[in-house]
Amino acid sequence: MLTPALDASVRALLVQLKEWQDRVYTAHGADKGRLKRRVVVGLREVRRDVFVDKAKLVIVASDIRASPTPGSLDAKVAEICALADERNVDVIFALGMYALGHVVKKPHAACVAVLNWASAEPLLATVRDEYRACVGNSYLGHLNIYYE
């Protein structure tokens, strides 16, 4: 269902946002770098930012396996997806855990939240179009509002 074109467009968006975030962090230090975050990585950080309405988009790795154990990775991701749906935040399934982690310079990542995509609207439009081609219009709630 997911295509290499979608993976490539998500990768391009995250690489650009992470590059801009790292540039601010190195130029102005940790204090201002934390204030100007564009991307956060990890279950706890993503859940927190979705909960406080900071996240604009959540990208979840597409290769998370189901597990019957309570508190497992897929249960936590399902909780984040439900919270995102409740808060009207779009969720996109793309890349694998290791590919997603490589893009954001971590060993692996189950999910990433985009907090600020200013100046990256053309890349976001590409992601939106590719995702729409994969799953149809029914799963895109609010990506249409920000860039038409």
Backbone as a printed PyTorch tensor [residue, N CA C, xyz], in Angstrom:
tensor([[[  0.8130,  -1.1870,   0.0000],
         [  0.0000,   0.0000,   0.0000],
         [  0.8610,   1.2570,   0.0000]],

        [[  1.9300,   1.2720,   0.7680],
         [  2.8240,   2.4200,   0.7750],
         [  3.8210,   2.2880,  -0.3700]],

        [[  4.2110,   3.4140,  -0.9120],
         [  5.0440,   3.4020,  -2.1000],
         [  6.4170,   3.9720,  -1.8040]],

        [[  7.4040,   3.6560,  -2.6410],
         [  8.7220,   4.2700,  -2.4960],
         [  8.6900,   5.7860,  -2.6990]],

        [[  7.7580,   6.2660,  -3.5100],
         [  7.6490,   7.7140,  -3.7130],
         [  7.2160,   8.4140,  -2.4220]],

        [[  6.3000,   7.7980,  -1.6830],
         [  5.8820,   8.3630,  -0.4000],
         [  7.0480,   8.3600,   0.5770]],

        [[  7.7690,   7.2370,   0.6390],
         [  8.9390,   7.1740,   1.5190],
         [  9.9650,   8.2430,   1.1640]],

        [[ 10.1960,   8.4530,  -0.1190],
         [ 11.1710,   9.4530,  -0.5560],
         [ 10.7130,  10.8630,  -0.1990]],

        [[  9.4410,  11.1500,  -0.3490],
         [  8.9620,  12.4960,  -0.0360],
         [  8.9690,  12.7510,   1.4730]],

        [[  8.6250,  11.7540,   2.2750],
         [  8.6950,  11.8990,   3.7330],
         [ 10.1440,  12.0610,   4.1690]],

        [[ 11.0300,  11.2840,   3.5640],
         [ 12.4540,  11.3930,   3.8730],
         [ 12.9730,  12.7960,   3.5520]],

        [[ 12.5980,  13.3370,   2.3880],
         [ 13.0470,  14.6820,   2.0000],
         [ 12.5310,  15.7400,   2.9690]],

        [[ 11.2720,  15.6170,   3.3800],
         [ 10.7020,  16.5730,   4.3300],
         [ 11.4420,  16.5270,   5.6570]],

        [[ 11.6470,  15.3310,   6.1990],
         [ 12.3080,  15.2040,   7.4970],
         [ 13.7690,  15.6170,   7.4530]],

        [[ 14.4590,  15.3010,   6.3640],
         [ 15.8650,  15.7050,   6.2410],
         [ 15.9720,  17.2250,   6.2560]],

        [[ 15.1080,  17.8930,   5.5140],
         [ 15.1510,  19.3540,   5.4680],
         [ 14.8220,  19.9690,   6.8220]],

        [[ 13.7710,  19.5000,   7.4770],
         [ 13.3990,  20.0410,   8.7810],
         [ 14.4750,  19.7800,   9.8270]],

        [[ 15.0480,  18.5880,   9.8160],
         [ 16.1040,  18.2530,  10.7750],
         [ 17.3520,  19.0890,  10.5250]],

        [[ 17.6700,  19.3470,   9.2530],
         [ 18.8310,  20.1850,   8.9290],
         [ 18.6350,  21.6020,   9.4590]],

        [[ 17.4620,  22.1690,   9.2570],
         [ 17.1910,  23.5150,   9.7610],
         [ 17.2140,  23.5520,  11.2790]],

        [[ 16.6710,  22.5270,  11.9240],
         [ 16.6780,  22.4680,  13.3810],
         [ 18.1020,  22.3740,  13.9100]],

        [[ 18.9400,  21.5460,  13.3000],
         [ 20.3230,  21.4000,  13.7440],
         [ 21.1180,  22.6830,  13.5220]],

        [[ 20.8220,  23.3930,  12.4550],
         [ 21.5240,  24.6510,  12.1830],
         [ 21.2410,  25.6820,  13.2690]],

        [[ 19.9970,  25.8130,  13.7010],
         [ 19.6470,  26.7350,  14.7770],
         [ 20.3000,  26.2930,  16.0770]],

        [[ 20.3100,  24.9930,  16.3240],
         [ 20.8840,  24.4580,  17.5590],
         [ 22.3790,  24.7600,  17.6380]],

        [[ 23.1030,  24.5710,  16.5370],
         [ 24.5450,  24.8220,  16.5670],
         [ 24.8670,  26.3120,  16.5470]],

        [[ 24.0540,  27.1120,  15.8930],
         [ 24.3360,  28.5430,  15.8060],
         [ 24.0130,  29.2770,  17.0970]],

        [[ 22.9430,  28.8930,  17.7810],
         [ 22.4690,  29.6610,  18.9280],
         [ 22.5390,  28.9180,  20.2440]],

        [[ 22.9920,  27.6940,  20.2340],
         [ 23.1170,  26.9450,  21.4710],
         [ 21.8610,  26.1730,  21.8220]],

        [[ 21.9610,  25.4640,  22.9290],
         [ 20.8990,  24.5410,  23.3220],
         [ 19.6230,  25.2570,  23.7370]],

        [[ 19.7330,  26.4250,  24.3690],
         [ 18.5350,  27.0980,  24.8670],
         [ 17.6110,  27.5270,  23.7370]],

        [[ 18.1590,  28.2460,  22.7650],
         [ 17.3290,  28.6770,  21.6450],
         [ 16.9930,  27.5050,  20.7270]],

        [[ 17.8910,  26.5300,  20.6400],
         [ 17.6360,  25.3580,  19.8240],
         [ 16.4240,  24.5770,  20.2930]],

        [[ 16.2210,  24.5120,  21.6130],
         [ 15.0560,  23.8260,  22.1420],
         [ 13.7740,  24.6050,  21.8900]],

        [[ 13.8750,  25.9230,  21.8870],
         [ 12.6900,  26.7450,  21.6440],
         [ 12.2310,  26.6700,  20.1950]],

        [[ 13.1420,  26.4580,  19.2720],
         [ 12.8180,  26.4670,  17.8470],
         [ 12.7720,  25.0570,  17.2590]],

        [[ 12.3270,  24.0940,  18.0100],
         [ 12.2580,  22.7220,  17.5100],
         [ 11.2700,  22.5970,  16.3710]],

        [[ 11.6550,  21.8100,  15.3950],
         [ 10.7700,  21.5120,  14.2730],
         [ 10.3350,  20.0580,  14.2860]],

        [[ 11.1950,  19.1770,  14.8170],
         [ 10.9420,  17.7340,  14.8010],
         [ 11.2900,  17.1680,  16.1720]],

        [[ 10.4250,  16.2980,  16.6880],
         [ 10.7550,  15.5580,  17.9060],
         [ 10.6420,  14.0740,  17.6040]],

        [[ 11.4850,  13.2980,  18.2810],
         [ 11.5930,  11.8690,  18.0170],
         [ 11.3260,  11.1010,  19.3010]],

        [[ 10.6100,  10.0150,  19.1840],
         [ 10.3960,   9.1370,  20.3250],
         [  8.9590,   9.1420,  20.8000]],

        [[  8.5620,   8.0390,  21.3800],
         [  7.1760,   7.8610,  21.8090],
         [  6.7590,   8.8780,  22.8680]],

        [[  7.5940,   9.0660,  23.8610],
         [  7.2430,   9.9690,  24.9600],
         [  7.1310,  11.4070,  24.4840]],

        [[  8.1100,  11.8530,  23.6890],
         [  8.0990,  13.2310,  23.2100],
         [  6.9460,  13.4880,  22.2410]],

        [[  6.6960,  12.5240,  21.3610],
         [  5.6050,  12.6760,  20.4030],
         [  4.2740,  12.7160,  21.1340]],

        [[  4.0790,  11.8130,  22.0860],
         [  2.8250,  11.8040,  22.8410],
         [  2.6310,  13.1090,  23.5910]],

        [[  3.6730,  13.6090,  24.2170],
         [  3.5780,  14.8640,  24.9580],
         [  3.1910,  16.0160,  24.0370]],

        [[  3.8390,  16.1200,  22.8830],
         [  3.5740,  17.2390,  21.9900],
         [  2.2250,  17.1230,  21.2870]],

        [[  1.7440,  15.9130,  21.0660],
         [  0.3830,  15.7510,  20.5430],
         [ -0.6180,  16.1420,  21.6250]],

        [[ -0.3400,  15.7620,  22.8540],
         [ -1.2530,  16.0440,  23.9600],
         [ -1.4070,  17.5400,  24.2090]],

        [[ -0.3220,  18.3080,  24.0880],
         [ -0.3850,  19.7490,  24.3440],
         [ -0.6170,  20.5530,  23.0630]],

        [[ -1.0200,  19.8770,  21.9990],
         [ -1.3790,  20.5180,  20.7200],
         [ -0.2250,  21.2670,  20.0590]],

        [[  0.9900,  20.7880,  20.2220],
         [  2.1250,  21.3630,  19.5090],
         [  2.3780,  20.6670,  18.1820]],

        [[  2.0700,  19.3890,  18.1020],
         [  2.3690,  18.6070,  16.9040],
         [  1.3860,  18.9500,  15.7980]],

        [[  1.9180,  19.0750,  14.5970],
         [  1.0960,  19.3440,  13.4160],
         [  0.9250,  18.0940,  12.5550]],

        [[  1.8970,  17.1790,  12.6540],
         [  1.8980,  15.9710,  11.8470],
         [  2.6820,  14.9020,  12.5960]],

        [[  2.1810,  13.6730,  12.5920],
         [  2.8790,  12.5530,  13.2120],
         [  3.2080,  11.5560,  12.1140]],

        [[  4.4700,  11.1430,  12.0580],
         [  4.9150,  10.1410,  11.0960],
         [  5.2870,   8.8940,  11.8880]],

        [[  4.6370,   7.7820,  11.5640],
         [  4.8290,   6.5290,  12.2870],
         [  5.4990,   5.5310,  11.3540]],

        [[  6.4440,   4.7790,  11.8910],
         [  7.1080,   3.7400,  11.1060],
         [  6.0830,   2.6980,  10.6820]],

        [[  6.2180,   2.2480,   9.4550],
         [  5.2150,   1.3340,   8.8940],
         [  5.4770,  -0.1350,   9.2250]],

        [[  6.5930,  -0.4340,   9.8560],
         [  6.9170,  -1.8370,  10.1180],
         [  6.8190,  -2.2180,  11.5980]],

        [[  5.9370,  -1.5790,  12.3320],
         [  5.7410,  -1.9260,  13.7400],
         [  4.8830,  -3.1820,  13.8130]],

        [[  5.3500,  -4.1510,  14.5630],
         [  4.6540,  -5.4330,  14.6610],
         [  3.6480,  -5.4290,  15.8070]],

        [[  2.5730,  -6.1430,  15.6120],
         [  1.5530,  -6.2660,  16.6460],
         [  2.0390,  -7.2050,  17.7470]],

        [[  1.6740,  -6.8760,  18.9660],
         [  2.0440,  -7.7040,  20.1080],
         [  0.8700,  -7.7290,  21.0840]],

        [[  0.5620,  -8.8950,  21.6500],
         [ -0.5570,  -8.9660,  22.5930],
         [ -0.2160,  -8.4210,  23.9790]],

        [[  1.0280,  -8.1330,  24.2350],
         [  1.4530,  -7.6780,  25.5550],
         [  0.9700,  -6.2500,  25.8190]],

        [[  0.3690,  -6.0020,  26.9810],
         [ -0.0240,  -4.6260,  27.2930],
         [  1.2100,  -3.7530,  27.4870]],

        [[  1.1460,  -2.5310,  27.0010],
         [  2.2720,  -1.6210,  27.1040],
         [  3.3270,  -1.8460,  26.0520]],

        [[  3.0250,  -2.6500,  25.0420],
         [  3.9940,  -2.9180,  23.9840],
         [  4.0770,  -1.7220,  23.0310]],

        [[  5.0010,  -1.8040,  22.1050],
         [  5.2330,  -0.7100,  21.1710],
         [  3.9870,  -0.3910,  20.3570]],

        [[  3.3360,  -1.4120,  19.8480],
         [  2.1530,  -1.1410,  19.0240],
         [  1.0030,  -0.5740,  19.8520]],

        [[  0.9110,  -0.9260,  21.1280],
         [ -0.1180,  -0.3520,  21.9890],
         [  0.1420,   1.1280,  22.2320]],

        [[  1.4160,   1.4790,  22.4200],
         [  1.7590,   2.8830,  22.6290],
         [  1.5370,   3.6970,  21.3620]],

        [[  1.8750,   3.1260,  20.2230],
         [  1.6450,   3.8160,  18.9520],
         [  0.1470,   3.9730,  18.7040]],

        [[ -0.6340,   2.9540,  19.0310],
         [ -2.0850,   3.0510,  18.8850],
         [ -2.6510,   4.1490,  19.7830]],

        [[ -2.0970,   4.2900,  20.9700],
         [ -2.5270,   5.3530,  21.8760],
         [ -2.1990,   6.7230,  21.2900]],

        [[ -1.0050,   6.8580,  20.7160],
         [ -0.6200,   8.1280,  20.0870],
         [ -1.5200,   8.4310,  18.9000]],

        [[ -1.8310,   7.4210,  18.1020],
         [ -2.7130,   7.6210,  16.9440],
         [ -4.1120,   8.0320,  17.3800]],

        [[ -4.6220,   7.4220,  18.4420],
         [ -5.9460,   7.7850,  18.9480],
         [ -5.9530,   9.2070,  19.4950]],

        [[ -4.9040,   9.5680,  20.2070],
         [ -4.7910,  10.9220,  20.7330],
         [ -4.6620,  11.9380,  19.6050]],

        [[ -3.9090,  11.5870,  18.5730],
         [ -3.7500,  12.4780,  17.4250],
         [ -5.0790,  12.6630,  16.6930]],

        [[ -5.8360,  11.5950,  16.5750],
         [ -7.1420,  11.6890,  15.9260],
         [ -8.0810,  12.5750,  16.7440]],

        [[ -8.0090,  12.4370,  18.0470],
         [ -8.8170,  13.2530,  18.9470],
         [ -8.4510,  14.7320,  18.8430]],

        [[ -7.1710,  15.0170,  18.6300],
         [ -6.6740,  16.4000,  18.5610],
         [ -6.5960,  16.9390,  17.1340]],

        [[ -7.1050,  16.1940,  16.1640],
         [ -7.0960,  16.5890,  14.7470],
         [ -5.6940,  16.7840,  14.1920]],

        [[ -4.8140,  15.8590,  14.5360],
         [ -3.4460,  15.8420,  14.0140],
         [ -3.3560,  14.6850,  13.0320]],

        [[ -2.8160,  14.9440,  11.8490],
         [ -2.6980,  13.8980,  10.8410],
         [ -1.5940,  12.9200,  11.1960]],

        [[ -1.8210,  11.6540,  10.8850],
         [ -0.8510,  10.5800,  11.1120],
         [ -0.5580,   9.9320,   9.7660]],

        [[  0.7250,   9.8360,   9.4450],
         [  1.1580,   9.2090,   8.1930],
         [  2.0490,   8.0260,   8.5420]],

        [[  1.7890,   6.8940,   7.9310],
         [  2.6250,   5.7100,   8.0940],
         [  3.5750,   5.6540,   6.9120]],

        [[  4.8730,   5.7860,   7.1870],
         [  5.8730,   5.7590,   6.1250],
         [  7.2180,   5.3600,   6.7130]],

        [[  8.0910,   4.8550,   5.8560],
         [  9.4400,   4.4170,   6.2190],
         [  9.3750,   3.3020,   7.2560]],

        [[ 10.4840,   2.6920,   7.5140],
         [ 10.5920,   1.6870,   8.5550],
         [ 11.2310,   2.3140,   9.7780]],

        [[ 11.3240,   1.5500,  10.8570],
         [ 11.8980,   2.0970,  12.0880],
         [ 13.3510,   2.5200,  11.9060]],

        [[ 14.1250,   1.7050,  11.2060],
         [ 15.5340,   2.0400,  11.0400],
         [ 15.7240,   3.1680,  10.0330]],

        [[ 14.9250,   3.1860,   8.9860],
         [ 15.0120,   4.2730,   8.0050],
         [ 14.5580,   5.5950,   8.6210]],

        [[ 13.4950,   5.5550,   9.4020],
         [ 13.0120,   6.7590,  10.0690],
         [ 14.0380,   7.2610,  11.0750]],

        [[ 14.6520,   6.3540,  11.8000],
         [ 15.6980,   6.7410,  12.7380],
         [ 16.9180,   7.3070,  12.0400]],

        [[ 17.2870,   6.7260,  10.9060],
         [ 18.4440,   7.2120,  10.1560],
         [ 18.2280,   8.6390,   9.6740]],

        [[ 17.0240,   8.9460,   9.2620],
         [ 16.7180,  10.2920,   8.7670],
         [ 16.8690,  11.3230,   9.8710]],

        [[ 16.4480,  10.9900,  11.0810],
         [ 16.5270,  11.9380,  12.1900],
         [ 17.7630,  11.7220,  13.0590]],

        [[ 18.6960,  10.9430,  12.5590],
         [ 20.0020,  10.7310,  13.1920],
         [ 19.9080,  10.0410,  14.5480]],

        [[ 19.0770,   9.0080,  14.5950],
         [ 18.9490,   8.1400,  15.7630],
         [ 19.1100,   6.6980,  15.2930]],

        [[ 19.4100,   5.7540,  16.1940],
         [ 19.5410,   4.3610,  15.7610],
         [ 18.2650,   3.8090,  15.1360]],

        [[ 17.1120,   4.0940,  15.7380],
         [ 15.8210,   3.7280,  15.1730],
         [ 14.7700,   4.6030,  15.8480]],

        [[ 13.6470,   4.7540,  15.1850],
         [ 12.5720,   5.5830,  15.7300],
         [ 11.2370,   4.9930,  15.3180]],

        [[ 10.3290,   4.8800,  16.2720],
         [  8.9980,   4.3700,  15.9630],
         [  8.0980,   5.4720,  15.4290]],

        [[  8.2820,   6.6880,  15.9400],
         [  7.4620,   7.7910,  15.4430],
         [  8.1840,   9.1190,  15.6170]],

        [[  7.7740,  10.0520,  14.7770],
         [  8.3440,  11.3940,  14.7420],
         [  7.1800,  12.3670,  14.6420]],

        [[  7.2770,  13.4730,  15.3600],
         [  6.2570,  14.5200,  15.2500],
         [  6.8850,  15.7540,  14.6290]],

        [[  6.1850,  16.3370,  13.6880],
         [  6.6020,  17.5980,  13.0760],
         [  5.8620,  18.7060,  13.8080]],

        [[  6.6290,  19.6240,  14.4030],
         [  6.0430,  20.7080,  15.1720],
         [  5.8920,  21.9810,  14.3530]],

        [[  6.8180,  22.1940,  13.4290],
         [  6.8260,  23.4230,  12.6490],
         [  7.3490,  23.1050,  11.2620]],

        [[  6.5630,  23.3690,  10.2430],
         [  7.0170,  23.1010,   8.8850],
         [  7.1270,  24.3770,   8.0660]],

        [[  7.3160,  25.5050,   8.7240],
         [  7.4530,  26.7780,   8.0250],
         [  8.5980,  26.6880,   7.0200]],

        [[  8.3780,  27.2020,   5.8390],
         [  9.3180,  27.2110,   4.7110],
         [  9.4850,  25.8490,   4.0520]],

        [[  8.7730,  24.8460,   4.5050],
         [  8.8490,  23.5230,   3.8950],
         [  7.5020,  23.1110,   3.3080]],

        [[  6.6650,  24.0840,   3.0020],
         [  5.3320,  23.7830,   2.4750],
         [  5.3570,  23.0260,   1.1510]],

        [[  6.2940,  23.3250,   0.2160],
         [  6.3180,  22.5120,  -1.0160],
         [  6.6210,  21.0350,  -0.7560]],

        [[  7.5140,  20.7610,   0.1930],
         [  7.8030,  19.3700,   0.5410],
         [  6.5900,  18.7240,   1.2120]],

        [[  5.8990,  19.4830,   2.0370],
         [  4.6910,  18.9680,   2.6670],
         [  3.6130,  18.6800,   1.6190]],

        [[  3.5030,  19.5360,   0.6160],
         [  2.5210,  19.3020,  -0.4470],
         [  2.8410,  18.0110,  -1.1940]],

        [[  4.1260,  17.7390,  -1.3940],
         [  4.5230,  16.4890,  -2.0510],
         [  4.1420,  15.2890,  -1.1950]],

        [[  4.3960,  15.3720,   0.1020],
         [  4.0160,  14.2960,   1.0190],
         [  2.5090,  14.1000,   0.9800]],

        [[  1.7680,  15.1890,   1.0360],
         [  0.3050,  15.1180,   1.0020],
         [ -0.1910,  14.4400,  -0.2700]],

        [[  0.3790,  14.8310,  -1.4100],
         [ -0.0540,  14.2550,  -2.6910],
         [  0.2850,  12.7710,  -2.7880]],

        [[  1.4760,  12.3950,  -2.3330],
         [  1.8680,  10.9860,  -2.3690],
         [  1.0120,  10.1460,  -1.4200]],

        [[  0.7360,  10.6780,  -0.2420],
         [ -0.0890,   9.9440,   0.7100],
         [ -1.5140,   9.8070,   0.1930]],

        [[ -2.0130,  10.8690,  -0.4260],
         [ -3.3490,  10.8140,  -1.0160],
         [ -3.4100,   9.7570,  -2.1190]],

        [[ -2.3310,   9.6460,  -2.9020],
         [ -2.2930,   8.6370,  -3.9540],
         [ -2.2780,   7.2230,  -3.3660]],

        [[ -1.6840,   7.0590,  -2.1910],
         [ -1.6080,   5.7240,  -1.5700],
         [ -2.9210,   5.3040,  -0.9180]],

        [[ -3.4840,   6.1710,  -0.1020],
         [ -4.6210,   5.7490,   0.7160],
         [ -5.9200,   6.4550,   0.3830]],

        [[ -5.8900,   7.4700,  -0.4300],
         [ -7.1120,   8.1880,  -0.7690],
         [ -7.3390,   9.3820,   0.1300]],

        [[ -8.3710,  10.1290,  -0.1460],
         [ -8.6480,  11.3680,   0.5720],
         [ -9.2110,  11.1590,   1.9670]],

        [[ -9.7420,   9.9940,   2.2610],
         [-10.4600,   9.8070,   3.5140],
         [ -9.5670,   9.9140,   4.7400]],

        [[ -8.2690,   9.6460,   4.6060],
         [ -7.3940,   9.6710,   5.7750],
         [ -6.6770,  10.9950,   5.9710]],

        [[ -6.8330,  11.9240,   5.0520],
         [ -6.1660,  13.2170,   5.1770],
         [ -7.1340,  14.2130,   5.7870]],

        [[ -6.9780,  14.4670,   7.0500],
         [ -7.8990,  15.3740,   7.7070],
         [ -7.5740,  16.8310,   7.5120]],

        [[ -6.3620,  17.2430,   7.8720],
         [ -6.0840,  18.6680,   7.9540],
         [ -4.8670,  19.1180,   7.1660]],

        [[ -4.2340,  18.2350,   6.4320],
         [ -3.1020,  18.6670,   5.6300],
         [ -3.5470,  19.6220,   4.5210]],

        [[ -4.8000,  19.5840,   4.1360],
         [ -5.2980,  20.4610,   3.0880],
         [ -5.4050,  21.9040,   3.5560]],

        [[ -5.5670,  22.1250,   4.8390],
         [ -5.7460,  23.4710,   5.3610],
         [ -4.4690,  24.2870,   5.2040]],

        [[ -3.3250,  23.6750,   5.4180],
         [ -2.0950,  24.4360,   5.5180],
         [ -1.4570,  24.7640,   4.1790]],

        [[ -1.7290,  23.9990,   3.1700],
         [ -1.0740,  24.2950,   1.8940],
         [ -1.9660,  23.8430,   0.7600]],

        [[ -2.5290,  24.7610,   0.0660],
         [ -3.3660,  24.4530,  -1.0990],
         [ -2.8540,  25.2250,  -2.2890]]])
